[in-house]
C-alpha cells in the first residue's frame, strides 16, 4: 500500500486520491466516502487544548468481519502498546464520536506522562 493516508483537519478530510477536494465530516458526502471500497483508513488528530497543539494522531481503519459486513476501528500506539477502540459501521463515524475517542486517548496519554 503506497501513497499518503487521508487526513482529517478542522472538520474536513483531505484525500490525496481526490486531489483538490475536501469533504466535510457528518455530511452525506462524508458517509458516502466512508462506504467507498477504496476508503480503508484515515488519520484523525488528537488535539490538546491545554497545550494548544496536536499531540498525535489516531488511525481509523475499515475492517471486515468474518460473517460479512464492515466496521471501523481506531488504533493508537501508546508506548509499546497498541490501543484499539471499536467505532462501528460507517454511520457511527461522526465528528462527535471521533472527538470523544480522541479525548479518551488524550486522557490516557496524559495519565501515563506523555507518549
N, C-alpha and C positions, 0 to 999 in steps of 0.2 A: 504494500500500500504506500504509494508515494504521494507527494503533494502536501499541501497545507490543510490543517483542520479548520473548519468553520469556527468563528469566534463570536460570542455574544458581547456586545458593548452598548451600554446606555439603551437598553430595551430593543436593540436591533441585532440581528445576526447577519454577519457578512460571510458569505460562502465563496471561497476562491473559485469554485467551479462555475459560479454565476457572476462573472466579473462585472463590477459596477453596480450591482443590485444589492440592496439590503432589504431584509424582511423584518417587519415589526413583530415582536412577540405578542401572543394572545390574539392574533388576527386570523381570519380564515386562511390567508396565505402561509402563515406560520404552521398551522396544523396540517395543511396540505404538504408543506416542505418536509415536515417530520415523517409523513407517510411515504414519501418517495423512496423507492428501493435503494437508491444510491446515497441517501442520507443515512449514515450509520453512526455518526458521532459528531459532537461539537464540544467546544470549550466554554466554560462559564466562569467569570471572575469571582474571587472571594475578596470582597472589599471590606476593609476595617475602617469604619468611620472615625474611630478614636485616633488612629494614626494618619488617616487621610489618604490612604493609598491601597492599591491591590496587594494583598499578601500572598496570593497564589491563585491557582485555577483548579477547577474540578472538571473532569472529563465525563460527559454524558454520552452513554453508548446504547445503541439499539441492539437487543439480543433476542434470539429466537428460542421459544420454549419447545420442549420435546413434543408436547401434544398440539403443537401448532400455535400460531399467533406470535406476535412480537411485543416486547415491552422495553421500557427504558430504565437504565440504572445509572447511578452516579458513582464514579470512582475517584478516590483522592489518596495519594500516598502521604502518609504521615510518619516520618522517620523510616523505619524498616517495614512498617505495616501498610497494607492497602485496605482502605475502608470502602465498603460497597453499600450503597443505600438504594433500595428499590424505589422507582418512581411510578411505574405503571404504564399503561398504554399511552399513546400519543396525546389523547385528550386530557391526560393528567399533567402533561408537561407545560405548566403555566409559569409566568413570571413570578407569581406569588410562591408557588411550590419550589421553584429553583432558588429563590431568595431565602426561603425557610431552611432549605438544606444547606445553603452556603453559610447561613448563620450558625447552624449546628456544627458544621465543620470548623468555622472560625472559633467558636467557643471551645471545641476540643483542642484546637491548636494552641490557644492562649492558656488553657488549663495546663497543658504539658510544657509550657515555656517556650513556645515557638516551634517552627518547622515541624 
